[in-house]
Amino acid sequence: MASLNYVEVGRLSLRDAAITDVQKIKDKLRFNDARECFIFGVTPEEALSEPFEDPFAKTYSICLDDEPIAMCGTVPTEHNNGSVWMLGTQDINNNKISFLRGCKEVVNLLQGNFEVIGNIVPLDHAETINWLGWCGFQFHEGFHSFNGHLMLAFSRYAKQKNNVINLYTRPVTH
C-alpha cells in the first residue's frame, strides 16, 4: 500500500516518516545540519530518531523519487506551542526550486494547530536564517548561547482569520 503524500512538487514529496528513513539519511546530512546535531550534543541518528519516541510529535520525510532525503517535524512543547525542526541531505540543495516551491505549504502543515512553532538556529548559518525568514518565521531580538555557540531564536505564529483584537481596535465609522 502506497503512503499518502501530503505535498508533491516536481520529484519531491512529503509523507509520514518511517523509522527506517533515519538509516537512509543519517550519514548524508548537509554540513550545517550535521553541525547543528553536534552543537546540540546528539548524533544525526539520535536527532532523527528522538521524535519517534514522542507519541504527540509529527515527523515527516521529504522524498526524492520516493527515497528520503530529509526529515522534518514538530514536537509539542508547552502552551500549545511546538518545536519545529528539519535535517536534510545535499539532495535538498540539488533540488532547490522544487524544495522552495513546496516549503510554505509544508510549513503550514507543520504549524497545524500550534499557536506558535519555533526553535533556535546557529547565528552563523546565514543560508538557514534566510530560508526561515522566507518561510515566514520571525526572529527574536538578542542571541542565546548554547554549548558555546551563539544562537538565534525564531518563531512563527498561527494566522488568525477573525482576530477579535483587530475588530475592536479599528476606528469606528458611522
Secondary structure, DSSP 4 states (H G I P E B T S, - for coil): -PPPEEEEETTEEEEE--HHHHHHHTTSB-HHHHHHHHHHT--HHHHHHGGGG-TT-EEEEEEETTEEEEEEEEEE-STTEEEEEEEEBHHHHHTHHHHHHHHHHHHHHHHTT-SEEEEEEETT-HHHHHHHHHTT-EE-SS-EEETTEEEEEEEEEPP-SS-HHHHHHSPP--
